[in-house]
Amino acid sequence: MRALIMLLTIMIGISYASTEGEKLFKERGCIACHHPEIDTVAPAVKKIASVYKHNKEALKKFLKGKGEPKVDPARFSLMKPQLNDTKHLSDEELEKLVEFILKSQ
């Protein structure tokens, strides 16, 4: 019974982080350019997740304005102004946003 309660607690925590990450993704305006599955003005979230799937820290670094673009460098100039917003996210907010992105693949 104790193990079941712990498992449910972990699952609720993961679900909450995903929900909060998705909320940040929408509130910060990421959704305006990044469609979940297809490239539009910017690369699809699914594509970003596939490029960074084994390098979570590189995605965090990029969103903090300290890393090079890996997904679509040719369109980086479109993202540059948004980095002024993402680089000011708290570590907790950044973690939630990155988790949401990486679970989108």
N, C-alpha and C positions, 0 to 999 in steps of 0.2 A: 504494500500500500504506500509506503514511504517513497519507494522508487517511482511509483506512478505519479505521485504528487510532484516530485522533483521534475520528472519528464514534462508534465503539463506546465509547470512554471517556466521551464526553458522554452517550450513551444510558444507560450504566450509572449515571452520576451522577444523571441525572434519575429513573431507576427507583428508585435508592436513596433519594433525597429523598422520593419518593412513599411508599415503604414506611415510612420513618421518620415521615412526617407522619401516615400512617394509624395507625401504632403509637401515636403521641402522642394522636391523636383517641380511640383506645380506652382507653389507659391513664389519660388525664385525665378519663374518664367522659363525654365529649361524646356518645358513642354512646347513652347512656342516654336522652337527650331528643331528639337529632337523628338521625332516620332518614335513610338516604341519599336516598330519593326521595319520601317522603310526609310531610306535616305531621302531627305527633303532638302531644306535649306542647309541642314547640318546632318552629320552621320546619325543613323538610327541608334537608339539606346542598345538594342541587341548587338549591333556591330561594335559599339564601344565596349560592351561587356565581354565580347569574344576576344578582343585585342588585349584587354587588361585582366582577363580571368585568372591568370597566374601571377599578377603583379599589382595587387591592391595598393601597395604603397606608392607605386608610380602614378596611379590615378589620383591618389590624394595629393601627391606632389604637384601634378599638373593643375588640379583644381585650386591649389594654393598659389598658383602663378610661378612655381619654381621648377617646372618640368617642361620638356619639349612635347609637342603634340605627336602622337603616334598613330592616330586613327586616320586623319585626313589633313595633313599639314597644309595642303593647298587652300583649305577653307579656314585656316586658323585665324585669319584676320577678323572673321565674323564672330569668333568666340572671345577674342581678346578683351572687348569691353565687359563681357559677362564675368571674366575672371576677377574684375574689381569687386564683384559681389561675392563670388565663391571663396576668394582668398580671405575674406573676413568672417567666414563661418567659424563657429566654435569647433573644437576637436570633436565634440559629441555630435553636432549637426553634420559635420563632414563625414564622420563614420556612418551615420544613418543614410546619408545621400549615396555614398559609395556602395554600401550594402544593397541599397535598392537597385542601383545601376547594375551591379554585378549579378544580381539574381534575375535580371531581365533576359538572360541569354537562352 
